[in-house]
Amino acid sequence: MGFVGRALEIANMVKICCIGAGYVGGPTMAVIALKCPSIEVVVVDISASRIAAWNGDQLPIYEPGLDDVVKQCRGKNLFFSTNVEVHVAEADIIFVSVNTPTKTRGLGAGKAADLTYWESAARMIADVSRSDKIVVEKSTVPVKTAEAIEKILTHNSKGVNYQILSNPEFLAEGTAIQDLFTPDRVLIGGRETPEGRRAVQTLKDVYAHWVPEDRILTTNLWSAELSKLAANAFLAQRISSVNAISALCEATGANVSEVAFAVGKDSRIGPKFLNASVGFGGSCFQKDILNLVYICECNGLPEVANYWRQVIKINDYQKSRFVNRVVSSMFNTVSGKKIAVLGFAFKKDTGDTRETPAIDVCKGLLGDKASISIYDPQVTEEQIRRDLAMNKFDWDHPAHLQPTSPAAVKQVSVTWDAYAAAKGAHGVCILTEWDEFRELDYQMIYDNMQKPAFVFDGRNVVDAEKLRAIGFIVYSIGKPLDSWLKDMPAIA
Ligand SMILES: NC(=O)c1ccc[n+]([C@@H]2O[C@H](COP(=O)([O-])OP(=O)(O)OC[C@H]3O[C@@H](n4cnc5c(N)ncnc54)[C@H](O)[C@@H]3O)[C@@H](O)[C@H]2O)c1
């Protein structure tokens, strides 16, 4: 039995350290701590403000149920610290959950994963380790990253033995705690050597505290790494597929909800991830597909690369199609008009705005000189302004590692409720499916808007017929068009 396996058996407190206290590191480690009271979990980060927030009352990320989990174990067997090196040195198992953004410059810019944060974490592990370690890739990484990490570690090993595992995270923001409590599967990839298999078993033992054995899958390293990229590509592909059909629905008078329902009834297809919308967002889908595309190109598979690239193209098409609908419906100009934007997060129940379609839609409207007024229940004004001032891909480099003072975006105001955002507006764009947007008093909103008053529902959350009865002109993605819109060309 190897060192770590033995340690697990004999030590009272196995020590886990997670590098990166973000959307993945924070919630996953909190749940491990909750479910494994005999394991000490320390989450470390170079961002002092993030760690302070994890130790305070207002956690740095919003996720239903997270507060509760953190409060139950913080200070007992769950700790947050900036003392990265000390805790890495003491740990038996090190999760690396740093960000892996798309490269913004150099070779592979705009496609390849930027492993700067990963590599510096690996070098630091090599520097400070004096005892054997299991190093777990939690971040989503290109296939064969484990090999690169292994090289960094073993070339600087000073006699320390390392086992690298791939344990990609499949949680979805907004339902992270539920996903972690009852995952569809936990995937662990490792080397197919006796030491590799023991390391896999050690990590399996951690998850086995609460995950049924048949849901813990073990594979070789490369299969685990590729499975994560493939899973995200498949999920995003479903959204792009239904969004592509939504454009055809609008052109033909079909209703995308009815089509998606009928299609999803086929048990081979299933009903999930078939909601047409203004487009997918989030930190992962686009980044991971671009990464997949790059890996295909590097492996001489241009046809495969082009196939997946199309998923992103349709997503971009959907966002610009939406902006064009807004502009063309309003007599082909929104210059000087007030447009209310309801929802800025990339989906409901999260404050995360990374790659949210709202950014592209707002930039599109600002490009046409609209003045926009934004409301989101979870996103701060500072975040919105930073997002709108940022270049594509810069968003995934942590704010504390970026130059400060982003240029203020004029023509943008941020309000604390939907009614203030819509007051005096010509049009309302719904860009996140927050439940509260279903329940708004649309009569009151209508009464306080310029006429004709428009609602552009990018998430199909409102009852279009009810709103039409009030007097709104309504555009719902993929639904039969209002007669007003039929006469307005909207070519993306
Ligand atoms: N967000 C999701 O829903 C999700 C889901 C599954 C997988 N992933 C993957 O997980 C990884 C992390 O994603 P995230 O959303 O948690 O990112 P994040 O940006 O929220 O968190 C990453 C953290 O790592 C810290 N960090 C970077 N370099 C460091 C270093 N050398 N030492 C210590 N801390 C360092 C940063 O300060 C940041 O706080 C990514 O690879 C992502 O693709 C994300």
The ligand as an SDF file (V2000), in Angstrom:
LIG
                    3D

 44 48  0  0  0  0  0  0  0  0999 V2000
  -17.7030   27.3660  -13.0170 N   0  0  0  0  0  0  0  0  0  0  0  0
  -18.1980   26.2020  -13.3340 C   0  0  0  0  0  0  0  0  0  0  0  0
  -19.4110   25.9960  -13.3830 O   0  0  0  0  0  0  0  0  0  0  0  0
  -17.2810   25.0400  -13.6390 C   0  0  0  0  0  0  0  0  0  0  0  0
  -17.8140   23.7570  -13.6980 C   0  0  0  0  0  0  0  0  0  0  0  0
  -16.9630   22.6990  -13.9480 C   0  0  0  0  0  0  0  0  0  0  0  0
  -15.5980   22.9380  -14.1620 C   0  0  0  0  0  0  0  0  0  0  0  0
  -15.1000   24.1990  -14.1200 N   0  0  0  0  0  0  0  0  0  0  0  0
  -13.6560   24.3930  -14.2960 C   0  0  0  0  0  0  0  0  0  0  0  0
  -13.0640   24.5470  -13.0250 O   0  0  0  0  0  0  0  0  0  0  0  0
  -11.9600   25.4520  -13.0980 C   0  0  0  0  0  0  0  0  0  0  0  0
  -12.1410   26.5750  -12.0980 C   0  0  0  0  0  0  0  0  0  0  0  0
  -13.3040   27.2880  -12.4540 O   0  0  0  0  0  0  0  0  0  0  0  0
  -13.9550   28.3570  -11.4940 P   0  0  0  0  0  0  0  0  0  0  0  0
  -15.2260   28.7380  -12.1380 O   0  0  0  0  0  0  0  0  0  0  0  0
  -13.9630   27.8430  -10.1000 O   0  0  0  0  0  0  0  0  0  0  0  0
  -12.8610   29.5360  -11.6080 O   0  0  0  0  0  0  0  0  0  0  0  0
  -12.7010   30.8210  -10.6920 P   0  0  0  0  0  0  0  0  0  0  0  0
  -12.0310   31.8600  -11.5230 O   0  0  0  0  0  0  0  0  0  0  0  0
  -13.9850   31.1270  -10.0110 O   0  0  0  0  0  0  0  0  0  0  0  0
  -11.6780   30.3530   -9.5390 O   0  0  0  0  0  0  0  0  0  0  0  0
  -10.3330   30.1070   -9.7530 C   0  0  0  0  0  0  0  0  0  0  0  0
   -9.5420   30.6540   -8.5570 C   0  0  0  0  0  0  0  0  0  0  0  0
   -8.1980   30.1940   -8.6580 O   0  0  0  0  0  0  0  0  0  0  0  0
   -7.3540   31.1960   -8.0830 C   0  0  0  0  0  0  0  0  0  0  0  0
   -5.9840   30.9930   -8.5130 N   0  0  0  0  0  0  0  0  0  0  0  0
   -5.4590   31.1270   -9.7660 C   0  0  0  0  0  0  0  0  0  0  0  0
   -4.1580   30.8010   -9.7530 N   0  0  0  0  0  0  0  0  0  0  0  0
   -3.8470   30.4450   -8.4830 C   0  0  0  0  0  0  0  0  0  0  0  0
   -2.6550   30.0050   -7.8450 C   0  0  0  0  0  0  0  0  0  0  0  0
   -1.5240   29.8310   -8.5340 N   0  0  0  0  0  0  0  0  0  0  0  0
   -2.7000   29.7530   -6.5130 N   0  0  0  0  0  0  0  0  0  0  0  0
   -3.8370   29.9080   -5.8040 C   0  0  0  0  0  0  0  0  0  0  0  0
   -5.0040   30.3140   -6.3600 N   0  0  0  0  0  0  0  0  0  0  0  0
   -5.0000   30.5830   -7.6890 C   0  0  0  0  0  0  0  0  0  0  0  0
   -7.9510   32.4950   -8.5720 C   0  0  0  0  0  0  0  0  0  0  0  0
   -7.5810   33.5640   -7.7350 O   0  0  0  0  0  0  0  0  0  0  0  0
   -9.4670   32.1880   -8.4900 C   0  0  0  0  0  0  0  0  0  0  0  0
  -10.0220   32.6300   -7.2600 O   0  0  0  0  0  0  0  0  0  0  0  0
  -11.8780   25.9000  -14.5460 C   0  0  0  0  0  0  0  0  0  0  0  0
  -10.9510   25.0920  -15.2150 O   0  0  0  0  0  0  0  0  0  0  0  0
  -13.2670   25.6250  -15.0760 C   0  0  0  0  0  0  0  0  0  0  0  0
  -13.2450   25.3550  -16.4530 O   0  0  0  0  0  0  0  0  0  0  0  0
  -15.9130   25.2580  -13.8440 C   0  0  0  0  0  0  0  0  0  0  0  0
  1  2  1  0
  2  3  2  0
  2  4  1  0
  4  5  1  0
  4 44  2  0
  5  6  2  0
  6  7  1  0
  7  8  2  0
  8  9  1  0
  8 44  1  0
  9 10  1  0
  9 42  1  0
 10 11  1  0
 11 12  1  0
 11 40  1  0
 12 13  1  0
 13 14  1  0
 14 15  2  0
 14 16  1  0
 14 17  1  0
 17 18  1  0
 18 19  2  0
 18 20  1  0
 18 21  1  0
 21 22  1  0
 22 23  1  0
 23 24  1  0
 23 38  1  0
 24 25  1  0
 25 26  1  0
 25 36  1  0
 26 27  1  0
 26 35  1  0
 27 28  2  0
 28 29  1  0
 29 30  1  0
 29 35  2  0
 30 31  1  0
 30 32  2  0
 32 33  1  0
 33 34  2  0
 34 35  1  0
 36 37  1  0
 36 38  1  0
 38 39  1  0
 40 41  1  0
 40 42  1  0
 42 43  1  0
M  CHG  2   8   1  16  -1
M  END
$$$$
